[in-house]
Amino acid sequence: MKVAQIGVGGWGKNHARVLSQLGALVAVCDADEARAGEAGQKYNVNHYTSLDTMLESEQIDAVFVCTPTVTHFDIASKLIQKKKSVFVEKPMTYKSEEGLKLAELAKKNDVILTCGYIERFNPAVETVKEFVKSKKYGELIMLEFHRENRMPLHIKDVGIIYDTSVHDIDTAMYLFDDVPQVVFARSGKIRHEHEDFATIMLGFKDNKVAVISSNWITPSRVRHFNAVCTEGIISGDFITQEVKIEKDQGSETPRKEKQEPLTLEIKSFLDALESKNTPRVRAEEAVNVTKIAEAALLSSQKGVPVYIDLK
């Protein structure tokens, strides 16, 4: 598979590294000429500052879009119309209606469209998913997520809900295997143009709930979640990938090999391209995450719960 990448700064430089290691990267494109040149030289591939020039010059099967959120729709729609499969970093689009248009466009052009919800590929989440499916510790009734860190300097166009909370919104739907019916949120800003702290509650059927707390205020980096089941509490760490189960009879710590989620995510996308299979993160699921993020922002502005009807 021949893959190009648009946007090689911030988080995007990690995608370029993995794609190069997997032998799939053939070209990079970035509006910053120095950055494009540096990545091209580092990975020994052609580099461009113009998307159109790259598309005219390169034979490619798929493109990774790792640019600011507000640019995702225009770039991805152009690529899809050129019959290229597309991996878009999260969130897929800034507006959910744009995401719906991309999903329809991908179907019409018979290409794969997926979005970078990387925690689906985190071994800690996979371990918890297996326990939830098997009901080893009973029924999953509540999820709690905590993400804390100093504000990332490269994030300018969105606040913490679109940049950070979306990971846990997606993981909650993945672990519950369901979509929420109601969203209630509180958020505010201290050091950022957009919100830099937020707590979101997602209400699922049968009174199941996910509580998502994120902030860019805390000095230390925290990436932690709890899955509260009827027969025990499973806690996971997104960074260390450690999982611990607390039960009446004591605790246990299952062992699983630590792996880089980004490598697993990119390999999964390349496999889907090769086999023409549905990607693990479907475009429609990414659109639902954006709809929930929109509802969370609206709820925090209005101070009321927002009821949503997702499929």
Stockholm file with secondary structure:
# STOCKHOLM 1.0

chainA/1-311         MKVAQIGVGGWGKNHARVLSQLGALVAVCDADEARAGEAGQKYNVNHYTSLDTMLESEQIDAVFVCTPTVTHFDIASKLIQKKKSVFVEKPMTYKSEEGLKLAELAKKNDVILTCGYIERFNPAVETVKEFVKSKKYGELIMLEFHRENRMPLHIKDVGIIYDTSVHDIDTAMYLFDDVPQVVFARSGKIRHEHEDFATIMLGFKDNKVAVISSNWITPSRVRHFNAVCTEGIISGDFITQEVKIEKDQGSETPRKEKQEPLTLEIKSFLDALESKNTPRVRAEEAVNVTKIAEAALLSSQKGVPVYIDLK
#=GR chainA/1-311 SS CCEEEECCSTTHHHHHHHHHHTTCEEEEECSSHHHHHHHHHHHTCEEESCHHHHHHHCCCSEEEECSCGGGHHHHHHHHHHTTCEEEEESSSCSSHHHHHHHHHHHHHTTCCEEEECGGGGCHHHHHHHHHHHHTTTCCEEEEEEEEECCCCTTCCSSCHIIIIIHHHHHHHHHHHTSCCSEEEEEEECSSSSSCCEEEEEEECGGGCEEEEEEESCCSSCEEEEEEEETTEEEEEETTTCCEEEEETTEEECCCCCCCCHHHHHHHHHHHHHHHTCCCSSCHHHHHHHHHHHHHHHHHHHHTSCEECCCC
#=GC SS_cons         CCEEEECCSTTHHHHHHHHHHTTCEEEEECSSHHHHHHHHHHHTCEEESCHHHHHHHCCCSEEEECSCGGGHHHHHHHHHHTTCEEEEESSSCSSHHHHHHHHHHHHHTTCCEEEECGGGGCHHHHHHHHHHHHTTTCCEEEEEEEEECCCCTTCCSSCHIIIIIHHHHHHHHHHHTSCCSEEEEEEECSSSSSCCEEEEEEECGGGCEEEEEEESCCSSCEEEEEEEETTEEEEEETTTCCEEEEETTEEECCCCCCCCHHHHHHHHHHHHHHHTCCCSSCHHHHHHHHHHHHHHHHHHHHTSCEECCCC
//
